[in-house]
Amino acid sequence: MTHAERIIILDFGSQYTQLIARKVREAGVYAEIHPYSISNEALVALQPKGIILSGGPSSVYAEGAPIPSFDVFALGIPILGICYGLQLIAHQLGGQVDKAARREFGRAMLDIDDTSDIFAGITTGTQVWMSHGDHLTAIPPHFERLAHTENAGICAIRNSQRRIWGVQFHPEVHHSTDGVTILRNFVIGICGCSPTWNAASFIDAAIADIRATVGESGSVICALSGGVDSTVAAVLLHKAIGDRVHCIHIDNGLMRKNESQRIVEMFKEHFSMSVDLVDGTDLFMGYLDGVTDPERKRKLIGGAFIELFEVEAKKFSDARFLAQGTLYPDVIESVSIKGPSATIKTHHNVGGLPERMNLALIEPFRELFKDEVRAVGRMLGIPEWFIERHPFPGPGLAIRVPGAVSKDRLDILREADEIYLEEIHTAGLYRDIWQAFAVLLPVQTVGVMGDERTYEYVCALRAVTSTDGMTADWFHMPYDVLARISNRIINEVRGINRVVYDISSKPPATIEWE
């Protein structure tokens, strides 16, 4: 998709880099992330209105520190350095960066020396978020100090003539009270961008792109998982090309209770769209019979999906494209400055399908974050109850039944999970939680029911808070709600006699159990 204006963020390895892009976009300006190693020619070709240098874990004076291969400061484009970005400015332009006598992590109060331009509209004494072990001990020539804290004597600098700014703290982090204002001052006030990036403008541009790509006669196959991303993509495609989008939903037998039926009904009732519902339960259960290894489960499920989807897609001989709900984090993580990460879990996307079926990919959301997809969904009229649904894994309940998967165990889990989510909704807690689900453990324990001894399964409940799923904390569920959930599950679900609550954070745990 083409953009009249854009802010480029050069990534030096910060855990907050994605947050910078999201906050700039919240200010109404399109931003995208590129590795610091981007070439001069490639960066100039993007025609950025401004450049933000991210933070990072390295020391600028250390051997092998990430430094661009060209003089980014000679481009004449407004630049804002954040944390490591500030230190890079100082290191390369004649200032001094040293190891701080006292490292600084967490909240600090910022005393502002100059409330013009980047600090316009902000009162001194504002809270900011620090995360650094190095600091500036000398300002580069022709720069001036704009702010300081008790621990950092040089916390923000500026060279107005060269249009370069730098801050030691992280304005993109929620705990920086006026961080969004600082970023807005930079991208709108200093860079001169217009705040026109929003869901409505994206939809208009995406529809034009889809129509131009597909043409007047081609059609698109869309694999509906039942999640937010594929659902919003399907509705967007339908708005662009009408009934030339063919939606296929495969019920793999690993969905939540009545999940597949709800998906089909929603498309029919709200959008007058038909969905081909394919029952693949027997195929998937046959592949999973006796399999206990989580990675093996994922690969078998992915393989079964491709096998069945291929058969169904052949019914649409006019299809030349496959729609996929790839999001921007998937794209930028594939070009991480640290290289490919260790495999924690295999991704569940329909990898291999486009090549095998000779189809071209359409990925309308490859420039969007999850919250932006939700905003697009709202604009397209998708019901709020669906837009706010918690994430659901591609392998479905197979990874919420640790150990061997069977129809009996899945049915037990479905009933427990339904009760859990129902009670969370009733308590008004659903939207406070990033993700909540039940897990049926491969453990049986002794219990007593009606004066009789029982030997049944343990159900674990998981609920976490998060902004993007990359890190998460366990949700502090009220005791009375937990009591009702436990009581109902044990009384109403045959096969469970014990309920436990997971209070692990990510990291070190993951959100899912497998």
C-alpha positions, 0 to 999 in steps of 0.5 A, a space after each residue: 500500500 502506498 503512503 503519502 507520508 510516513 515516519 520510519 523507525 530504525 530498530 536497534 533491538 529495543 523491546 519497545 520498538 513496536 510500541 513506538 510505531 503503535 503510538 505514532 499511529 495512534 497520533 494519526 500518522 503512519 509509521 513503519 519499522 526497519 532494521 538499523 542496517 537498512 541501506 542509505 538508498 533504501 531509506 531515502 527511497 521510502 521518503 520519510 517525513 521523519 526518522 525515529 531511532 529506537 532504544 536498544 540493549 547495546 552500549 554505543 561505545 562497545 565493540 560491535 554496537 549497532 550503528 548505521 552504515 551511513 550518516 543518517 544525520 546528513 539526510 536533512 530529515 527530522 530525527 528523534 533518538 530514544 534512549 540508545 538513539 539519544 546515545 547514538 546521536 551523542 556518540 556520533 556527533 561529538 558528545 560523550 556517553 559513559 556507563 552510568 554510576 547508577 543505572 535507572 529502570 522505572 519511573 522518574 520525574 522529568 524537569 523540563 528546561 525548555 517547553 517549546 517544540 517537542 515538550 510543547 504543552 507539557 508541564 515540568 515534573 511529568 513522569 517518564 519511564 527509564 531503562 538505561 545503564 549508560 548516560 550522556 556526560 557531555 552534550 555534542 557541539 551545537 546541541 542544547 539541553 532540554 530536560 533533566 532528572 535527578 539521576 540523569 543530568 542530560 535527559 533531552 537534547 536538541 539541535 534546531 538547525 540540524 533538526 535533531 532531538 533526543 530523549 533518554 526516556 521512553 515516551 512510547 511506554 504507557 508509564 510516560 504520562 505525556 509520552 504520546 504528546 511528545 511523539 505527536 509534537 515530533 511527528 506532527 509539529 516538527 515533521 509536519 505530518 498530517 494526522 490522517 492515518 485511521 481505520 477509515 482511510 485504511 479501508 478505502 485504500 485497502 479496497 482500492 488495492 484489492 480491486 486493482 490486484 484481483 481485477 474484474 474477474 478473478 476470485 479469492 479463497 479465504 480460510 476462516 479460522 474463526 478468529 478476528 483477523 481472518 474474519 475482518 479480512 473476509 468482510 473487507 474482501 467481500 466489501 471490495 469484490 463481493 461474492 468473488 471471495 469464497 470463504 472456507 471454514 474447516 471444523 477440525 473437531 478442536 474448536 470450542 463448543 458450537 464455535 463453527 456454527 456461530 461463525 457461519 451464522 454470524 456471516 449469514 446474518 450480519 453480512 449475507 455471506 455464505 461460508 463453506 463449512 467443512 467437517 474435518 473432525 475424523 481426519 484431524 482426530 485420526 492424525 492426532 491419535 496417540 500423539 503427545 508431543 506439542 510440536 508434533 501436534 501442531 505439525 500434524 494439524 497444519 498438515 491435515 489442514 493443508 490436505 483438506 483445504 486443498 481438496 475444498 479449494 479445488 471446487 473454486 476453479 476461478 480462484 487465483 488468490 489466497 487471503 491470509 491474515 498476516 499482521 505487521 508484527 509477523 512481518 517485522 519479526 521476520 527481519 529482526 536485527 537479532 536474526 531468527 529466534 529460537 523456535 518456541 512454537 510453530 506458527 499455525 499460518 497456512 504455510 505452503 498452500 499458495 505455492 502448492 495451489 499456484 495461488 498468489 497471496 493477498 495479505 490486507 493486514 500485513 501493515 496493521 497491528 492487532 488493535 488496528 485490525 479491531 478498529 477496521 472490524 468495527 468500521 466494517 460493522 462486525 459485532 462488538 462481541 466478536 471484535 473483543 473476543 480473546 485470541 484463540 490458537 490455530 491448533 485449537 483445543 489440541 494444545 489445551 489438552 496436554 498429552 494425547 488428544 481424544 474426543 472424550 477429553 475434548 468434550 470435557 474441556 469444551 464444557 468446562 471452558 464454556 462455563 469459565 467464559 460464561 462466568 467471566 462475562 457475567 462478572 463483567 471481567 471479560 474485557 479486562 482480560 487479554 485471554 482466558 481459557 481452561 486446560 484439561 490436565 492429563 492428571 487424575 486425582 481422588 475426590 469425593 462426590 455423594 459419599 463416593 470416591 472419584 478419580 477424575 481429571 484436573 481442570 486448570 484455569 488461565 487468565 492473563 493481562 497483556 497488550 500484545 501477547 508478547 509479555 503477560 501477567 496473570 489476571 487477579 481473578 476475584 475469589 468469589 468469581 473463582 469460587 463460582 467457576 470452580 463450583 459450577 465446573 465440578 458440579 456440571 462437568 462429568 470427568 472433573 473433580 478438581 479446579 486450579 488457577 494458573 498464576 504464572 507470568 510470561 515470561 518465564 511461562 508462556 500463555 498457552 500450556 503447550 
